[in-house]
Amino acid sequence: MASPQGVSAAAVRLSASLDLKAAAPLLQSLLAARGQDLVVEAGEVARLGGQCLQVLLSARQTWARDGRAFEIRDPSPAFQDAAALMGAGDLLGLEPCQ
């Protein structure tokens, strides 16, 4: 995948359980990709906790401030529903599953 600037985008695949223990490793994975366009692959998420949601929201804002693309690709129904339940579905550009 290529970004508009012609630089390959980094990809981070989210684990199935994004609980408190997953927040620090998630942050480190995202920081390693800073400076590049980013695709966050969320198709395998079965559980999204508040701390990981905060990390993702912060990353989205950081990427925007850096002028880089930030995309959450193929979010699972569980990811979409949890984000919407916590009031962040619209902030992440997601719609709740029907």
N, C-alpha and C positions, 0 to 999 in steps of 0.2 A: 504494500500500500504506500502511496506517495502523498505527501502533503502538497498544498499549493506552492510552497516554496521549493519543491523538488527534493525535499529531504524525506527519507523514510520515517514513517510514524512508529513510535514505540507502542508495544502492546503489553497490557497487564491483564492476566486472566484471574478473575476473582475466585476464591475457594467457595465451597458449598456453604460453609458456616462462617459468617462474618460476625463473630462474637467479640467480646472484650479482648480475648487473647490474640485475635487476628488483627487488631487495630495497629499495633506497632509494626508487625511485618508488612502490612499493607502500606503504611506510611513510608517505610524504607523502599518498597518496590516503586512507589510513585516518585519519590525523591530521586531515585536512580534514573528515571525517565525525564526529569525536568530539563527544559530547554528544547524538547522535541514535541511534535504533535503527538497526541496520545489517544489510543483506543483502549477502552476498558471493556473487557469481555465479561459480561455478567450473566451468561446463559445457564451457568451451573449453580447459581446462588439459591440455596434453600432457606437460609436464615440471614437476615440483615439486622444487626444491632445498631443502636444509636451511636456508639463510638466510631464504628466504621462508616456510618453515614456521615458523621461530622468530618471524617478524614476525606471522604469523597467530595463533599461540598466545598471544603477548603481547597482541595486540589483543583476543582472546577474553577473556582475564583482565581487561584494562582495562575492557572494556565491562561485564563482570559486576560489577566493583568500582564502576563508575559507576551500576549499576542499570539499564542499558540492554540491549535485546535484541541478540544477535549470532547471525546465522544464515548458515550456508554452504549455499547453495541449488544443487541439481542438480549436485553434484560429478561430474566426469567419472570414468570408470573409472581413468584414469591418476592423477588426483588422489587418489582413494580408496586405490589400491594403494600409491602412494608414501608417503602419510601413514601407512598401516598398516605398511609396511616400516620406516619410521623410528620406529615405536612411538607414533605420535600419532593413530592412527585413533580410538581410544576417547576421547581427549582432545578431539577435534573432533566427536565424536558420529557417526563414520562407521564403516561396516562395509566390509571388503574385498570387491571384486567376485568373483563366483564364475565 
